[in-house]
Amino acid sequence: LCGGTMIGLAIYVLVVSGTTITAAVGSSGLILPGVILLMVSGIVTFICSGFGCCGANKRKRWCLTTYIIILFIIIALEIAGGVYGYVNRDSLTATLTTRLNADLNSYANTTTTQTTFDNFQTRLSCCAVHNYTEWRASSWYANVSGVSTVAFPVPHSCCQANVSTNANCGYAYTTTYDIFTVGCLSKLQALASDNSTILLGIGIGVGVIQILGVIFGIILCNSIKDD
């Protein structure tokens, strides 16, 4: 059950959050290693449960011992990973900020970066990194400065849905209400905060079940020894 939950959680992060978080992080590799680790832990836990079932049904003490040791190691790694993530949360934000700034500055240079950033801004209803005015300082500004009728032009992907049909809205918008003014970093942090409550609840639930598994495994192992 725990193994399946962890695998499902990894898939959830990839499928649900992947369209926004992974797109923002790009090739910096901040999300994928954690997802892979979570999925591997789920697979190992799933395999570990086989030793527990075998030991309980066949009353094989070595199976239960293996089950307890592996499960204990998994719990220890999960705790260490949680502590590491909490301690380095500021570093993660700084790395993400650096990545977003790099993508913003190279927006006009590569089609891939442009498409990724456009999709990201549209999905999260945000613009630039901290606020929409940052586009004026980017290399992209040189391409539209001659035709822009506003002080702070933005890419078309920063336009609100009700004006996005206007191909020139990014550098000819009437009011800032026509565009997204909030930066993508704060939107991404809010998205992570919203999902963290769900992930924390699932993590605590899985951890409690794993600890109970270790306790009952030890009790059963001791009863077999006494037979």
Z-matrix of the N, CA and C atoms (Angstrom, degrees):
N
C 1 1.468
C 2 1.532 1 111.13
N 3 1.344 2 115.79 1 -47.08
C 4 1.470 3 119.95 2 179.64
C 5 1.524 4 110.67 3 -64.03
N 6 1.349 5 115.76 4 -42.65
C 7 1.457 6 119.83 5 -180.00
C 8 1.510 7 111.67 6 -61.40
N 9 1.332 8 115.90 7 -44.78
C 10 1.456 9 120.10 8 178.33
C 11 1.510 10 112.32 9 -63.74
N 12 1.337 11 116.94 10 -37.68
C 13 1.458 12 121.48 11 178.30
C 14 1.519 13 111.54 12 -64.15
N 15 1.325 14 116.95 13 -42.59
C 16 1.464 15 121.28 14 -179.59
C 17 1.522 16 111.31 15 -67.48
N 18 1.330 17 116.97 16 -40.47
C 19 1.465 18 120.48 17 177.18
C 20 1.525 19 109.80 18 -64.33
N 21 1.350 20 115.74 19 -43.96
C 22 1.458 21 119.85 20 178.23
C 23 1.514 22 112.24 21 -62.54
N 24 1.345 23 116.61 22 -36.77
C 25 1.460 24 121.43 23 179.11
C 26 1.526 25 110.49 24 -66.02
N 27 1.324 26 116.58 25 -40.03
C 28 1.467 27 120.75 26 178.23
C 29 1.526 28 110.54 27 -63.55
N 30 1.323 29 116.09 28 -42.16
C 31 1.464 30 120.51 29 178.26
C 32 1.531 31 110.28 30 -64.89
N 33 1.342 32 115.95 31 -39.04
C 34 1.469 33 120.36 32 178.08
C 35 1.529 34 111.34 33 -59.60
N 36 1.328 35 116.21 34 -44.58
C 37 1.465 36 120.18 35 -179.64
C 38 1.526 37 110.55 36 -62.55
N 39 1.341 38 116.38 37 -40.93
C 40 1.454 39 120.18 38 -179.40
C 41 1.525 40 112.24 39 -69.08
N 42 1.319 41 116.38 40 -44.70
C 43 1.460 42 120.78 41 -174.26
C 44 1.523 43 112.49 42 -78.18
N 45 1.343 44 116.72 43 -50.71
C 46 1.461 45 120.79 44 -175.46
C 47 1.518 46 112.03 45 -78.31
N 48 1.334 47 116.96 46 -50.26
C 49 1.457 48 120.35 47 -177.05
C 50 1.518 49 112.22 48 -86.68
N 51 1.315 50 116.88 49 -16.90
C 52 1.449 51 119.95 50 -175.60
C 53 1.510 52 113.81 51 -61.65
N 54 1.343 53 117.54 52 -31.19
C 55 1.452 54 120.32 53 -178.22
C 56 1.520 55 112.29 54 -70.86
N 57 1.313 56 117.68 55 -16.87
C 58 1.458 57 120.47 56 -178.22
C 59 1.519 58 112.18 57 -119.83
N 60 1.332 59 116.51 58 -58.02
C 61 1.461 60 119.96 59 -176.62
C 62 1.522 61 111.42 60 -65.11
N 63 1.336 62 116.07 61 -50.91
C 64 1.463 63 119.34 62 -177.73
C 65 1.517 64 110.79 63 -62.86
N 66 1.314 65 116.63 64 -37.09
C 67 1.458 66 120.06 65 178.59
C 68 1.520 67 111.13 66 -64.03
N 69 1.319 68 116.86 67 -36.63
C 70 1.462 69 120.63 68 -179.94
C 71 1.516 70 111.49 69 -70.62
N 72 1.318 71 115.53 70 -42.42
C 73 1.456 72 120.17 71 -176.81
C 74 1.518 73 111.50 72 -72.11
N 75 1.332 74 114.89 73 -32.71
C 76 1.455 75 119.19 74 178.93
C 77 1.508 76 112.60 75 62.94
N 78 1.310 77 116.69 76 -133.88
C 79 1.463 78 121.53 77 -175.25
C 80 1.516 79 113.24 78 -88.57
N 81 1.327 80 117.61 79 9.65
C 82 1.472 81 119.46 80 -178.52
C 83 1.512 82 112.28 81 -71.13
N 84 1.341 83 117.04 82 -17.79
C 85 1.462 84 120.59 83 173.90
C 86 1.509 85 115.02 84 72.97
N 87 1.319 86 118.39 85 32.89
C 88 1.455 87 120.52 86 -179.87
C 89 1.528 88 111.79 87 -84.16
N 90 1.327 89 117.35 88 -29.08
C 91 1.449 90 120.90 89 -174.20
C 92 1.515 91 111.93 90 -98.28
N 93 1.325 92 117.15 91 -45.78
C 94 1.462 93 121.46 92 -171.76
C 95 1.523 94 114.12 93 -57.54
N 96 1.354 95 120.30 94 -44.94
C 97 1.472 96 119.15 95 179.40
C 98 1.519 97 113.12 96 -58.78
N 99 1.334 98 117.09 97 -39.93
C 100 1.458 99 120.11 98 179.13
C 101 1.515 100 111.95 99 -65.86
N 102 1.335 101 116.20 100 -39.06
C 103 1.460 102 120.38 101 179.10
C 104 1.527 103 110.44 102 -66.42
N 105 1.337 104 115.79 103 -42.37
C 106 1.467 105 120.47 104 178.83
C 107 1.521 106 110.30 105 -62.91
N 108 1.338 107 116.81 106 -44.03
C 109 1.464 108 121.34 107 178.72
C 110 1.524 109 110.86 108 -60.82
N 111 1.327 110 116.40 109 -41.55
C 112 1.461 111 120.87 110 179.50
C 113 1.525 112 110.71 111 -64.51
N 114 1.327 113 116.30 112 -41.91
C 115 1.463 114 120.34 113 -179.07
C 116 1.530 115 110.91 114 -68.50
N 117 1.328 116 116.75 115 -41.81
C 118 1.465 117 120.65 116 178.00
C 119 1.528 118 110.34 117 -62.50
N 120 1.344 119 115.98 118 -42.11
C 121 1.463 120 120.02 119 178.22
C 122 1.524 121 111.00 120 -61.36
N 123 1.327 122 115.91 121 -38.57
C 124 1.456 123 120.09 122 178.21
C 125 1.517 124 111.99 123 -65.33
N 126 1.330 125 116.27 124 -42.13
C 127 1.464 126 120.59 125 179.41
C 128 1.532 127 110.68 126 -65.18
N 129 1.346 128 115.91 127 -43.97
C 130 1.470 129 120.40 128 179.12
C 131 1.530 130 110.33 129 -63.36
N 132 1.346 131 116.13 130 -41.31
C 133 1.462 132 119.79 131 177.97
C 134 1.521 133 111.00 132 -62.99
N 135 1.326 134 115.93 133 -40.09
C 136 1.463 135 121.14 134 179.28
C 137 1.530 136 110.31 135 -62.43
N 138 1.337 137 116.17 136 -44.02
C 139 1.469 138 120.62 137 178.11
C 140 1.523 139 110.40 138 -66.97
N 141 1.343 140 114.93 139 -39.93
C 142 1.467 141 120.48 140 179.70
C 143 1.521 142 111.66 141 -59.09
N 144 1.341 143 116.01 142 -35.81
C 145 1.463 144 119.76 143 -179.73
C 146 1.521 145 111.65 144 -63.12
N 147 1.344 146 116.03 145 -26.06
C 148 1.465 147 119.64 146 177.23
C 149 1.518 148 111.65 147 -63.70
N 150 1.335 149 116.06 148 -39.79
C 151 1.465 150 119.91 149 176.89
C 152 1.526 151 110.42 150 -65.03
N 153 1.350 152 115.74 151 -38.75
C 154 1.458 153 118.94 152 179.31
C 155 1.515 154 112.44 153 -64.77
N 156 1.333 155 116.47 154 -43.54
C 157 1.471 156 120.44 155 179.08
C 158 1.523 157 111.45 156 -65.14
N 159 1.334 158 115.33 157 -42.22
C 160 1.462 159 120.27 158 179.67
C 161 1.529 160 110.49 159 -63.05
N 162 1.341 161 115.91 160 -44.98
C 163 1.455 162 120.08 161 -179.34
C 164 1.516 163 112.60 162 -64.71
N 165 1.349 164 116.52 163 -37.76
C 166 1.456 165 120.20 164 -178.99
C 167 1.530 166 111.58 165 -72.72
N 168 1.318 167 116.96 166 -42.35
C 169 1.470 168 120.65 167 -176.94
C 170 1.528 169 112.77 168 -76.05
N 171 1.342 170 115.32 169 -42.07
C 172 1.468 171 119.97 170 -176.84
C 173 1.524 172 112.43 171 -94.55
N 174 1.353 173 114.79 172 -4.76
C 175 1.469 174 121.13 173 -177.56
C 176 1.524 175 110.98 174 54.64
N 177 1.341 176 113.70 175 49.40
C 178 1.459 177 121.35 176 177.30
C 179 1.516 178 108.51 177 -99.93
N 180 1.310 179 115.15 178 114.12
C 181 1.466 180 119.61 179 -174.75
C 182 1.526 181 111.57 180 -66.80
N 183 1.329 182 118.21 181 -35.10
C 184 1.465 183 120.52 182 -178.08
C 185 1.537 184 110.55 183 -67.75
N 186 1.344 185 116.49 184 -32.96
C 187 1.465 186 119.61 185 177.27
C 188 1.525 187 110.68 186 -66.03
N 189 1.328 188 115.80 187 -43.87
C 190 1.460 189 120.13 188 179.32
C 191 1.523 190 111.58 189 -66.22
N 192 1.333 191 116.30 190 -38.31
C 193 1.469 192 120.33 191 178.34
C 194 1.523 193 110.58 192 -62.78
N 195 1.345 194 115.96 193 -44.13
C 196 1.470 195 120.53 194 177.29
C 197 1.517 196 110.81 195 -61.34
N 198 1.322 197 115.74 196 -43.76
C 199 1.466 198 121.90 197 179.15
C 200 1.529 199 111.18 198 -59.32
N 201 1.312 200 116.58 199 -45.86
C 202 1.470 201 121.44 200 -178.24
C 203 1.523 202 111.01 201 -65.07
N 204 1.322 203 116.44 202 -44.93
C 205 1.472 204 120.60 203 -177.63
C 206 1.529 205 110.70 204 -63.81
N 207 1.334 206 116.54 205 -48.66
C 208 1.468 207 120.23 206 -178.79
C 209 1.524 208 110.76 207 -62.43
N 210 1.330 209 116.46 208 -44.59
C 211 1.460 210 120.00 209 -179.08
C 212 1.521 211 111.66 210 -65.34
N 213 1.326 212 116.79 211 -36.78
C 214 1.461 213 120.85 212 177.74
C 215 1.532 214 110.42 213 -64.81
N 216 1.325 215 116.74 214 -41.27
C 217 1.471 216 120.96 215 178.49
C 218 1.529 217 110.32 216 -63.84
N 219 1.333 218 116.45 217 -42.07
C 220 1.465 219 120.34 218 179.38
C 221 1.522 220 110.73 219 -61.87
N 222 1.326 221 117.36 220 -43.88
C 223 1.469 222 121.78 221 178.96
C 224 1.525 223 110.36 222 -61.58
N 225 1.333 224 116.17 223 -43.76
C 226 1.464 225 120.51 224 179.59
C 227 1.526 226 111.19 225 -62.06
N 228 1.339 227 116.81 226 -41.86
C 229 1.466 228 121.27 227 179.30
C 230 1.529 229 110.84 228 -66.69
N 231 1.326 230 116.67 229 -38.34
C 232 1.466 231 120.58 230 178.78
C 233 1.523 232 110.81 231 -64.27
N 234 1.320 233 116.40 232 -42.26
C 235 1.467 234 120.48 233 178.17
C 236 1.526 235 110.20 234 -65.01
N 237 1.330 236 116.36 235 -44.83
C 238 1.467 237 120.73 236 179.21
C 239 1.521 238 111.07 237 -61.73
N 240 1.345 239 116.32 238 -40.93
C 241 1.461 240 120.23 239 178.83
C 242 1.514 241 112.19 240 -65.47
N 243 1.342 242 116.61 241 -39.36
C 244 1.457 243 120.65 242 178.01
C 245 1.516 244 112.09 243 -65.25
N 246 1.325 245 116.24 244 -43.37
C 247 1.469 246 121.02 245 178.53
C 248 1.527 247 110.39 246 -64.60
N 249 1.329 248 116.92 247 -42.28
C 250 1.469 249 121.36 248 -179.93
C 251 1.529 250 110.25 249 -62.12
N 252 1.339 251 115.57 250 -44.50
C 253 1.458 252 119.22 251 -179.78
C 254 1.518 253 112.20 252 -63.60
N 255 1.339 254 116.63 253 -39.61
C 256 1.466 255 120.32 254 179.80
C 257 1.523 256 111.23 255 -68.02
N 258 1.328 257 116.60 256 -44.18
C 259 1.467 258 120.86 257 -178.23
C 260 1.524 259 111.04 258 -64.85
N 261 1.335 260 116.92 259 -36.28
C 262 1.467 261 121.45 260 -174.92
C 263 1.528 262 112.97 261 -100.49
N 264 1.325 263 117.60 262 19.40
C 265 1.464 264 119.68 263 -177.67
C 266 1.531 265 112.17 264 -63.45
N 267 1.334 266 117.62 265 -35.35
C 268 1.463 267 120.33 266 178.25
C 269 1.523 268 110.67 267 -68.90
N 270 1.314 269 116.58 268 -37.31
C 271 1.461 270 120.84 269 177.83
C 272 1.525 271 110.62 270 -64.76
N 273 1.335 272 115.87 271 -37.86
C 274 1.457 273 120.41 272 178.57
C 275 1.521 274 110.52 273 -63.53
N 276 1.332 275 116.73 274 -42.41
C 277 1.461 276 120.94 275 178.59
C 278 1.524 277 110.95 276 -63.55
N 279 1.334 278 115.82 277 -41.65
C 280 1.466 279 120.03 278 179.54
C 281 1.525 280 111.27 279 -64.49
N 282 1.327 281 116.15 280 -41.33
C 283 1.464 282 120.55 281 179.22
C 284 1.521 283 110.60 282 -65.53
N 285 1.317 284 116.07 283 -41.17
C 286 1.461 285 120.46 284 179.16
C 287 1.525 286 110.67 285 -65.21
N 288 1.330 287 116.94 286 -40.82
C 289 1.461 288 121.19 287 178.01
C 290 1.523 289 110.96 288 -61.46
N 291 1.343 290 115.60 289 -43.71
C 292 1.466 291 120.67 290 178.45
C 293 1.518 292 110.82 291 -61.00
N 294 1.332 293 116.16 292 -42.02
C 295 1.460 294 120.81 293 -179.32
C 296 1.527 295 111.48 294 -64.96
N 297 1.322 296 116.42 295 -44.32
C 298 1.456 297 120.54 296 -179.86
C 299 1.530 298 111.05 297 -64.72
N 300 1.330 299 116.72 298 -40.99
C 301 1.464 300 120.31 299 178.12
C 302 1.526 301 111.32 300 -63.72
N 303 1.337 302 116.23 301 -38.70
C 304 1.463 303 120.45 302 178.93
C 305 1.529 304 110.81 303 -64.72
N 306 1.340 305 115.89 304 -41.58
C 307 1.463 306 120.14 305 178.71
C 308 1.526 307 111.26 306 -67.15
N 309 1.323 308 116.80 307 -37.26
C 310 1.460 309 120.18 308 178.38
C 311 1.529 310 111.03 309 -64.61
N 312 1.335 311 115.87 310 -42.05
C 313 1.466 312 120.20 311 -178.73
C 314 1.522 313 113.14 312 -71.10
N 315 1.347 314 116.47 313 -25.29
C 316 1.469 315 119.32 314 179.73
C 317 1.526 316 111.55 315 -102.28
N 318 1.322 317 116.30 316 11.50
C 319 1.467 318 122.12 317 -176.23
C 320 1.528 319 112.17 318 -55.04
N 321 1.325 320 116.23 319 -42.33
C 322 1.468 321 120.35 320 -176.03
C 323 1.524 322 112.93 321 -82.09
N 324 1.326 323 117.59 322 -6.04
C 325 1.465 324 120.43 323 -173.28
C 326 1.521 325 114.12 324 -94.68
N 327 1.316 326 117.71 325 -33.22
C 328 1.460 327 120.51 326 -176.72
C 329 1.524 328 111.04 327 -129.62
N 330 1.324 329 115.80 328 139.16
C 331 1.460 330 121.24 329 179.88
C 332 1.523 331 111.43 330 -66.23
N 333 1.335 332 115.94 331 -36.90
C 334 1.471 333 120.55 332 -178.63
C 335 1.521 334 111.11 333 -62.34
N 336 1.325 335 116.11 334 -47.47
C 337 1.467 336 120.30 335 178.87
C 338 1.520 337 110.94 336 -63.58
N 339 1.311 338 115.66 337 -40.58
C 340 1.461 339 120.64 338 -179.83
C 341 1.532 340 111.01 339 -61.92
N 342 1.328 341 116.46 340 -46.43
C 343 1.468 342 120.62 341 179.91
C 344 1.522 343 111.03 342 -64.06
N 345 1.335 344 116.96 343 -43.88
C 346 1.459 345 121.35 344 -179.66
C 347 1.522 346 111.50 345 -62.45
N 348 1.317 347 116.32 346 -46.09
C 349 1.464 348 120.26 347 -177.99
C 350 1.524 349 110.92 348 -68.74
N 351 1.329 350 117.01 349 -38.26
C 352 1.463 351 120.44 350 177.35
C 353 1.532 352 111.17 351 -61.96
N 354 1.329 353 115.97 352 -45.99
C 355 1.466 354 120.03 353 178.89
C 356 1.523 355 111.13 354 -62.37
N 357 1.310 356 115.19 355 -39.62
C 358 1.464 357 121.26 356 -179.57
C 359 1.527 358 110.80 357 -63.82
N 360 1.339 359 116.81 358 -46.28
C 361 1.460 360 120.98 359 -179.31
C 362 1.526 361 111.41 360 -65.27
N 363 1.337 362 116.22 361 -38.47
C 364 1.464 363 120.02 362 -179.90
C 365 1.525 364 111.48 363 -67.78
N 366 1.336 365 116.70 364 -44.14
C 367 1.462 366 120.71 365 -176.64
C 368 1.520 367 112.88 366 -68.48
N 369 1.333 368 116.55 367 -37.65
C 370 1.456 369 119.89 368 -177.52
C 371 1.526 370 113.24 369 -96.57
N 372 1.343 371 116.67 370 -1.31
C 373 1.473 372 121.55 371 -179.24
C 374 1.531 373 110.34 372 54.63
N 375 1.326 374 114.93 373 53.18
C 376 1.463 375 120.45 374 -177.95
C 377 1.520 376 109.17 375 -134.63
N 378 1.326 377 115.63 376 176.16
C 379 1.465 378 119.76 377 -178.50
C 380 1.531 379 110.29 378 -149.68
N 381 1.319 380 115.66 379 126.94
C 382 1.467 381 123.05 380 -178.72
C 383 1.537 382 110.54 381 63.05
N 384 1.321 383 117.56 382 -154.68
C 385 1.467 384 120.70 383 -175.78
C 386 1.529 385 111.24 384 -96.85
N 387 1.336 386 116.36 385 -57.27
C 388 1.465 387 120.58 386 -179.81
C 389 1.528 388 112.18 387 -102.05
N 390 1.331 389 117.46 388 -39.22
C 391 1.467 390 121.85 389 174.65
C 392 1.533 391 108.76 390 -162.93
N 393 1.317 392 115.90 391 168.15
C 394 1.465 393 121.63 392 -171.13
C 395 1.531 394 114.31 393 -63.70
N 396 1.342 395 117.94 394 -22.78
C 397 1.471 396 120.52 395 -176.41
C 398 1.531 397 112.46 396 -68.18
N 399 1.321 398 117.98 397 -15.23
C 400 1.467 399 121.09 398 -177.46
C 401 1.522 400 112.48 399 -67.16
N 402 1.323 401 117.68 400 -21.97
C 403 1.469 402 119.43 401 -179.58
C 404 1.525 403 111.71 402 -64.48
N 405 1.316 404 117.89 403 -26.58
C 406 1.465 405 120.93 404 -179.69
C 407 1.526 406 111.23 405 -65.19
N 408 1.334 407 116.76 406 -29.92
C 409 1.472 408 120.84 407 -178.51
C 410 1.523 409 112.49 408 -89.35
N 411 1.326 410 118.34 409 -0.68
C 412 1.464 411 121.25 410 -178.33
C 413 1.526 412 110.97 411 -89.67
N 414 1.334 413 115.74 412 166.99
C 415 1.465 414 120.44 413 178.67
C 416 1.523 415 111.51 414 -66.59
N 417 1.327 416 117.05 415 -23.04
C 418 1.464 417 121.33 416 179.21
C 419 1.523 418 111.66 417 -62.47
N 420 1.323 419 117.38 418 -30.63
C 421 1.461 420 121.76 419 -175.58
C 422 1.531 421 111.81 420 -59.40
N 423 1.311 422 117.84 421 -32.94
C 424 1.467 423 121.18 422 -179.01
C 425 1.525 424 111.65 423 -61.97
N 426 1.316 425 117.23 424 -26.30
C 427 1.469 426 120.79 425 -178.23
C 428 1.524 427 112.93 426 -77.46
N 429 1.326 428 117.36 427 -21.67
C 430 1.468 429 120.04 428 -175.15
C 431 1.524 430 113.10 429 -121.99
N 432 1.322 431 117.35 430 -4.73
C 433 1.459 432 119.76 431 -175.96
C 434 1.528 433 111.95 432 -59.41
N 435 1.333 434 117.02 433 -31.21
C 436 1.464 435 120.13 434 -178.20
C 437 1.508 436 114.34 435 -75.37
N 438 1.315 437 117.35 436 -23.28
C 439 1.469 438 120.63 437 -176.81
C 440 1.525 439 112.59 438 -111.97
N 441 1.296 440 117.14 439 -6.61
C 442 1.458 441 120.68 440 -177.54
C 443 1.526 442 111.39 441 -73.00
N 444 1.315 443 115.20 442 138.43
C 445 1.464 444 120.70 443 177.33
C 446 1.525 445 111.79 444 -107.26
N 447 1.325 446 116.60 445 6.27
C 448 1.467 447 121.32 446 179.48
C 449 1.521 448 108.98 447 -122.84
N 450 1.321 449 115.37 448 159.43
C 451 1.465 450 120.03 449 -177.24
C 452 1.518 451 112.30 450 -70.17
N 453 1.333 452 116.18 451 -33.38
C 454 1.465 453 120.02 452 -176.69
C 455 1.536 454 110.38 453 -126.74
N 456 1.314 455 117.45 454 80.69
C 457 1.469 456 120.55 455 179.06
C 458 1.528 457 111.38 456 -67.62
N 459 1.319 458 115.97 457 153.25
C 460 1.464 459 122.06 458 -179.55
C 461 1.523 460 108.77 459 -137.18
N 462 1.325 461 118.35 460 159.68
C 463 1.464 462 120.89 461 175.49
C 464 1.530 463 111.10 462 -63.14
N 465 1.311 464 115.45 463 159.99
C 466 1.458 465 121.26 464 -178.66
C 467 1.527 466 112.01 465 -59.02
N 468 1.326 467 117.29 466 -29.35
C 469 1.468 468 121.15 467 -178.33
C 470 1.519 469 113.10 468 -69.15
N 471 1.336 470 117.33 469 -9.75
C 472 1.465 471 120.92 470 177.19
C 473 1.532 472 112.05 471 -88.68
N 474 1.326 473 116.93 472 -2.47
C 475 1.463 474 120.32 473 -176.85
C 476 1.520 475 111.73 474 -79.27
N 477 1.324 476 115.73 475 144.95
C 478 1.458 477 121.32 476 174.55
C 479 1.528 478 109.57 477 -64.94
N 480 1.331 479 115.84 478 155.48
C 481 1.465 480 120.87 479 -175.84
C 482 1.523 481 112.16 480 -59.06
N 483 1.330 482 117.26 481 -34.39
C 484 1.472 483 119.87 482 -175.89
C 485 1.522 484 113.53 483 -73.10
N 486 1.338 485 117.81 484 -14.66
C 487 1.473 486 120.54 485 178.69
C 488 1.526 487 111.66 486 -122.01
N 489 1.340 488 117.60 487 2.28
C 490 1.467 489 120.99 488 -175.68
C 491 1.519 490 112.89 489 -66.37
N 492 1.338 491 117.49 490 -15.66
C 493 1.473 492 119.52 491 178.61
C 494 1.520 493 111.50 492 -73.27
N 495 1.312 494 116.96 493 -16.10
C 496 1.454 495 121.67 494 177.01
C 497 1.522 496 109.20 495 -84.86
N 498 1.314 497 117.16 496 111.58
C 499 1.461 498 121.91 497 -175.18
C 500 1.523 499 112.34 498 -62.83
N 501 1.326 500 117.56 499 -20.28
C 502 1.463 501 120.93 500 -177.71
C 503 1.527 502 113.15 501 -102.76
N 504 1.321 503 116.65 502 10.32
C 505 1.472 504 118.22 503 -172.65
C 506 1.518 505 112.06 504 -63.18
N 507 1.345 506 117.40 505 -30.47
C 508 1.462 507 120.47 506 -176.82
C 509 1.507 508 114.54 507 -63.47
N 510 1.333 509 117.37 508 -32.36
C 511 1.465 510 118.76 509 180.00
C 512 1.533 511 111.68 510 -125.17
N 513 1.348 512 115.41 511 22.88
C 514 1.465 513 119.53 512 174.37
C 515 1.524 514 110.29 513 -149.43
N 516 1.331 515 116.32 514 28.97
C 517 1.464 516 118.66 515 -178.73
C 518 1.527 517 110.54 516 -70.51
N 519 1.333 518 114.99 517 149.45
C 520 1.463 519 121.18 518 -176.28
C 521 1.523 520 111.43 519 -79.09
N 522 1.305 521 116.09 520 -41.62
C 523 1.463 522 122.21 521 -178.94
C 524 1.521 523 109.42 522 -143.26
N 525 1.321 524 116.95 523 158.61
C 526 1.466 525 119.63 524 179.79
C 527 1.523 526 111.93 525 -67.01
N 528 1.327 527 116.85 526 -13.00
C 529 1.460 528 119.46 527 174.85
C 530 1.522 529 111.53 528 -68.11
N 531 1.333 530 116.71 529 -14.17
C 532 1.466 531 121.19 530 179.60
C 533 1.527 532 112.55 531 -83.90
N 534 1.317 533 116.87 532 -9.55
C 535 1.466 534 120.53 533 -177.20
C 536 1.529 535 110.73 534 -129.56
N 537 1.337 536 115.34 535 166.45
C 538 1.467 537 120.59 536 172.82
C 539 1.517 538 107.14 537 -81.79
N 540 1.304 539 117.58 538 126.81
C 541 1.466 540 120.84 539 -178.78
C 542 1.530 541 112.94 540 -105.25
N 543 1.329 542 116.79 541 -20.43
C 544 1.468 543 120.73 542 -178.48
C 545 1.529 544 109.83 543 -78.25
N 546 1.329 545 115.99 544 139.84
C 547 1.459 546 120.74 545 179.98
C 548 1.518 547 113.11 546 -70.47
N 549 1.327 548 116.41 547 156.39
C 550 1.466 549 121.73 548 -176.86
C 551 1.528 550 112.48 549 -74.27
N 552 1.327 551 117.55 550 -24.43
C 553 1.461 552 119.70 551 -179.28
C 554 1.526 553 110.70 552 -63.62
N 555 1.314 554 117.66 553 -47.05
C 556 1.465 555 120.74 554 -179.47
C 557 1.522 556 111.05 555 -66.77
N 558 1.333 557 117.33 556 -35.16
C 559 1.465 558 120.64 557 177.58
C 560 1.521 559 110.25 558 -66.45
N 561 1.322 560 115.81 559 -39.54
C 562 1.460 561 120.25 560 179.14
C 563 1.527 562 110.90 561 -67.02
N 564 1.325 563 116.46 562 -40.02
C 565 1.465 564 120.59 563 177.65
C 566 1.525 565 111.01 564 -64.42
N 567 1.338 566 116.99 565 -38.18
C 568 1.463 567 120.64 566 177.31
C 569 1.520 568 110.76 567 -66.21
N 570 1.341 569 116.45 568 -39.65
C 571 1.460 570 120.89 569 178.41
C 572 1.523 571 110.33 570 -62.96
N 573 1.321 572 116.29 571 -44.11
C 574 1.461 573 120.58 572 179.19
C 575 1.524 574 110.94 573 -64.30
N 576 1.337 575 116.72 574 -39.02
C 577 1.463 576 120.76 575 179.56
C 578 1.522 577 111.06 576 -65.53
N 579 1.331 578 116.68 577 -41.14
C 580 1.466 579 120.72 578 179.83
C 581 1.523 580 111.37 579 -63.21
N 582 1.330 581 116.20 580 -40.47
C 583 1.464 582 120.21 581 -178.18
C 584 1.523 583 112.19 582 -80.19
N 585 1.345 584 116.88 583 -22.35
C 586 1.466 585 119.71 584 -176.12
C 587 1.526 586 111.30 585 -65.99
N 588 1.338 587 117.21 586 -32.12
C 589 1.466 588 120.48 587 179.08
C 590 1.524 589 110.25 588 -64.17
N 591 1.325 590 116.08 589 -43.27
C 592 1.465 591 121.26 590 178.54
C 593 1.523 592 110.17 591 -64.77
N 594 1.342 593 115.20 592 -47.46
C 595 1.462 594 119.98 593 -177.72
C 596 1.528 595 111.10 594 -64.98
N 597 1.337 596 116.76 595 -37.85
C 598 1.461 597 120.71 596 179.78
C 599 1.525 598 110.50 597 -65.21
N 600 1.321 599 116.37 598 -43.27
C 601 1.457 600 120.53 599 178.85
C 602 1.520 601 112.27 600 -61.67
N 603 1.320 602 115.61 601 -44.77
C 604 1.470 603 120.08 602 178.23
C 605 1.522 604 110.26 603 -64.66
N 606 1.339 605 115.69 604 -41.79
C 607 1.462 606 119.85 605 -179.66
C 608 1.517 607 112.55 606 -61.99
N 609 1.341 608 116.38 607 -43.11
C 610 1.469 609 120.20 608 178.56
C 611 1.523 610 110.28 609 -64.03
N 612 1.331 611 116.33 610 -42.82
C 613 1.458 612 120.23 611 179.20
C 614 1.517 613 112.42 612 -61.05
N 615 1.339 614 115.95 613 -45.13
C 616 1.468 615 120.56 614 178.62
C 617 1.521 616 110.36 615 -64.21
N 618 1.349 617 116.74 616 -41.31
C 619 1.457 618 120.54 617 -179.71
C 620 1.515 619 112.63 618 -62.65
N 621 1.331 620 116.61 619 -41.53
C 622 1.470 621 120.52 620 179.21
C 623 1.525 622 110.50 621 -63.12
N 624 1.336 623 115.88 622 -43.87
C 625 1.470 624 119.75 623 179.40
C 626 1.527 625 110.62 624 -63.29
N 627 1.326 626 117.34 625 -39.65
C 628 1.463 627 120.94 626 179.38
C 629 1.529 628 110.86 627 -65.61
N 630 1.321 629 116.64 628 -42.32
C 631 1.475 630 119.80 629 179.00
C 632 1.527 631 110.49 630 -63.77
N 633 1.331 632 116.40 631 -41.80
C 634 1.464 633 120.06 632 176.68
C 635 1.526 634 110.73 633 -62.71
N 636 1.335 635 115.75 634 -35.98
C 637 1.462 636 120.11 635 177.11
C 638 1.519 637 111.96 636 -61.35
N 639 1.340 638 115.55 637 -42.06
C 640 1.466 639 120.19 638 178.15
C 641 1.525 640 110.50 639 -65.02
N 642 1.332 641 117.22 640 -44.42
C 643 1.471 642 121.31 641 -178.19
C 644 1.525 643 111.01 642 -62.59
N 645 1.336 644 116.36 643 -49.93
C 646 1.463 645 119.59 644 -179.26
C 647 1.528 646 111.64 645 -67.11
N 648 1.350 647 115.38 646 -31.61
C 649 1.460 648 119.16 647 176.72
C 650 1.520 649 111.49 648 -64.46
N 651 1.330 650 116.40 649 -42.01
C 652 1.471 651 120.79 650 178.79
C 653 1.521 652 110.45 651 -65.22
N 654 1.352 653 116.27 652 -43.35
C 655 1.467 654 119.95 653 179.25
C 656 1.515 655 111.38 654 -60.45
N 657 1.332 656 115.81 655 -46.04
C 658 1.470 657 119.94 656 -179.29
C 659 1.519 658 111.48 657 -67.23
N 660 1.337 659 116.41 658 -37.88
C 661 1.455 660 121.00 659 179.34
C 662 1.525 661 109.81 660 -63.76
N 663 1.317 662 117.55 661 -41.56
C 664 1.456 663 121.52 662 178.78
C 665 1.526 664 111.77 663 -66.97
N 666 1.331 665 117.36 664 -35.01
C 667 1.458 666 120.05 665 179.30
C 668 1.527 667 111.34 666 -68.94
N 669 1.321 668 116.43 667 -34.12
C 670 1.462 669 120.75 668 176.64
C 671 1.510 670 109.64 669 -68.17
N 672 1.326 671 117.70 670 -38.02
C 673 1.448 672 121.89 671 -179.23
C 674 1.526 673 110.26 672 -64.49
N 675 1.342 674 115.84 673 -33.82
C 676 1.455 675 120.33 674 -177.73
C 677 1.515 676 113.00 675 -79.94
N 678 1.380 677 117.53 676 -14.45
C 679 1.463 678 120.11 677 -179.18
C 680 1.514 679 112.18 678 -67.63
